[in-house]
């Protein structure tokens, strides 16, 4: 039995997220169907991150086990020939049997893009959140400082999550490129909707509605109702998974 590691890029707009479900088109479902057609056997794929509906990826990592003798370059070429537009395999490699894309991940980096202009732009609508009010990038970076380090991020997670809420936040940085504000977030792992809630909170700081002191209070409160709104999914992209 061979273990194949895949690195994927996708536009999540037309998918109901990564994880396969009873209803809805998912990245995992489309990928597994393509692999089954190549290997002539049911194939289960395990992804490093379960991106939500509408969320994109440039560095999603997954792995699957197979008895098929197709070499990695064959999977690379073959999958890209049959996968639909908006989903592509960047790399395929044979790895040790013990490798698990989700369990062995040591960190992830997400990128969130905000179109910060009075007028919306159709060319950016699938990959940005349109925020009309001017955003102060320095204020965003200042407000992010209390979030760095190891904390209980219960205030920044979906209410239905039951797992431990302690995470190590390694980096949060906002930059501006013209009308696009880019917020990069790197941590050991993330809770459900965590990045989108962090972004919604930091955008409030960028509007000068809250300060870094307010963010520290929100973090300490462990109360989701005190944090900002959940930013829409289309601005979010899983950029890299670290091992």
Secondary structure by P-SEA (a helix, b strand, c coil): cbbbbbbbccccccccccccccccccaaaaaaaaaaaaaccbbbbbbcccccccbbbccccccccccccccaaaaaaaaaacccccccccccccccccccccccccbbbbbbbbbccccccccccccbbbbcccccaaaaaaaacccccccccccccccccccccbbbbcbbbbbbcccbbbbbbbccccccaaaaaaaaaaaaaaaccccaaaaaaaaaacccccccccccccccccccccc
